[in-house]
């Protein structure tokens, strides 16, 4: 099948079951019908001077006009449907791939950048389709207007074609510069958006520190100014192209009116037809020139989507294998780390790493992990929960090695609450939520006076960090998984609840048969744990039995 080597067209073709050629054909026919209107009017006007019957011209005009309108309506409707289908398919596929990539990929890319790339490009593509289809119609109109011009006057056709050729050459010369500048604009705007995120997320801090606010504002202004300067240069280039496109038409008019008749002795009625055709061409050429900036931005957006998906595909390594649907570890007895090691990617030799770990965790035990900031506690938890893949060694459950195919089943052992936890608006993944049980947990977490359970979720999540953690704890308990992993859960709790959490709540959860692995700094409560591991510089330095 023939394809147009344009990112937007490749995007539409890749994501649709039907070909876009039918839409382009109808758009082309609509453009041809539009150009026929000019020819019919010209010949009808000539017939008027000869007192000829105009009935056939009238019928031809109505036919061409209806064909033009229907073709335009059909092409626009089908194109919008195809593009929206393409965007839906792309979003669905990219969303699935986000679930398949490693946590390390999400942390490296950044949530803000991923969100921006997943949404902004699609919006731009969707909004541009009417202009793109209109451009194909205008192109067809221009081509057949040129053919009609050749029918009226070969000399006029040749001169006009040469002028258009010069315009195309000039456009191609400027196009690469514009695309390069637009790439730079994208980078500058990403820097600007990052600065804006500091303004919003750090609002409280800058509100009480005027100097910090001034320094941040300088950075935001500088990033915005850099983008503005490059946009200005892009705008000048695009305006020059637009002006050149208009110039060639208006430069041709005096040639056709003042010079051509004297050189070639064109007949008066032909001059009228030539001028009318050139004026008709003005609209199509202007529309084509106007679409150039839009096409540049849309093609850049499509290439960004392609690049994002390619990056995701490269990141999907072990997850590419279909997980075993029959594997289950819910009745485990011992979870083992066997020479497990991991290090973060770094451009220097001093990359932070953890391990090797050779540890065992028994079912039903309450394990505390302690250590200073940066000692590797959270990294160890991510390895243990299957969120990071070990670079050496690995995990096993009752002697079964955790490999690519059973990692998904292994992760089903865990409910997790990390320090950067996310509180969902509903209990996703929990079938048949028992409202009575939720209310019981609200009372146990001493937050029933702040929040209620309604319509499948909590009535409010606009709470303090400590209170939101309590809701996350409830969600974790409703998941009813064998292992609960919590990272400094009590750090944001008041002293009374902290004591209740360690001395009462953890014991209740343990008595439910749960295995609890908790990172903590609360040395006053180490005695409630079965074991305490101390981490330092990526190693489990000391084991301590507390009971």
C-alpha positions, 0 to 999 in steps of 0.5 A: 500500500502507498503511504505518505512519509509524514509522521501524522499519516504514519500515525493514522495508518498505524493505529487504524484498521481502515486506510486513510486513502479513502478520506484523502481521495474524497478530500481530493474530489472535494477540492476538484469540485471546488476548482470546477466551480471556477471553470464553470463560472468562467465559461458561464460568464463567457456564455452570457456575452454570447447570449447562450443558454445557461441551464447546463452551466447552472446544473453543472454548478449545482452538481459541483457545489453539492459534490464539494460540500458533501466531500468536505463534510464526509472527509472531515467527519471520517478524518476526525473519527480516524484520528480519535480512534488512533489517539484512543488506541495509542493512549490505551496501548501506552497506558498498558505499557506504563503498567509493564515498565519498571519502577526505575523507568517511572522514577527516571522519566518523572511523573510530570513529564510522562503525564505531559507527553501522554496528554499534550501531544494527543490534544494537539494532534486532535485539534489539527485534523480539520486544518490538515484535511482542509490542506489536502482539499486546498492542494487538490484545488491548487493542482486542478486550478493549475491544470485549468490555467494550462488549458486557458494559457500554456504560458501562464501555466508555465510561469505560475508553475515556476513561481510555485516551484521557487516557493517549494524550494524556499520552503524546504530550505526553511523547513529544517531550521523551523523544525530544529527551532521547535525542538529547542522550544520544546526543551525550553518549555519543559524547563519552564514547566519544571520551574512552574511546578516548583512555584505550585508545589513549593507555594508555602515555602516561597510564600514565607520567603520573599528572597526565595520567591524572587530567585525562583521567579528569576528562573521562571522568567529566564526559562520563559524568555528563552522560549519566547525568543526562539518562538519569535525566531520561529514566528519570523521564519513562518511569517516569511514563508507566509509572505513569500507564498502571498508574494508570488501570487501578487507578483504574477498578477501584474505579469499576467495583466501588463506583460503577458498580453503584449508578449504573447497577444493573449485574448482579452477574455483569456486574460480575465480567466487567467486573473480569475484563476490566479485570484482563486489560487490565492486562497488555496496557496494561502491555506497551504502556507498557513497549515505549514506551522500547524503541520510542523508542530503536529509532526513534532508531537507525533514523533514525540509519541513515537519516541515515548513508546520506543523508550517504553519498549526498551524499558520493558524487559522482564515484563515482556514475558507473559506472567504465569497465571497459575503461580501462587505464593499466598501460602508461603512459609519463607521468603529468601533473598539470595545474594541479591544486589542492586545499584542505581544507574550513574555516569560515575563509578560512585553509583549507590548500590545495596547488597548483597543480601542473604536474608530470610523472612518467616511467615507471620513475623513482625520485622523492623528495619532501621538505619539512617537516611540514605542507608538503602532501606527504601531500596531494599523494600522495593527489591523485596516487593518486586518493584526493582529487579535485582542485578545480581542474585534474586529472590525465592519463596519456599525454594522457588526462584522468582523469575520473569514469568512469576514476578507478577504472582510474587508481587501479589503477596504485598500491600505497600505503603511507601513514604511517597504513597498515593491515595486512590479515590476508590478501592481499586482491585478490591472486589465487593468492598464490605462497607461494614468492614471499612467503617470498622477500620475507620474506627480502628484508625481513629479517623471516623470523625473526619471521613466516611465511606460512600459510593465506593470510596472515602468522602474526603482525602483532603487531609493531613499526611498522617491522616491520609496515611491512615486511609492508605493503611485501611486500603492496604488491609482491605486488599487482604494480602499476606505481607504488609510493607510500610515505610516510616508510617508512624513518622507523621502520626501524633504521639498518642496514635503512634503508641497505639499503632505500635503497641496495639494495631500492629499486634492485631494485624499480626494476629490476622496472620499477616507478615509485617515489614516496617521501616521505622526510626521509633526506637522506643517501640523496637521491643514489639518486633520479632526482629530488627535489622539495621542497615548502613550504606546498603548493607544489613549490618546487624540482626537483633532478636528483640524477643 
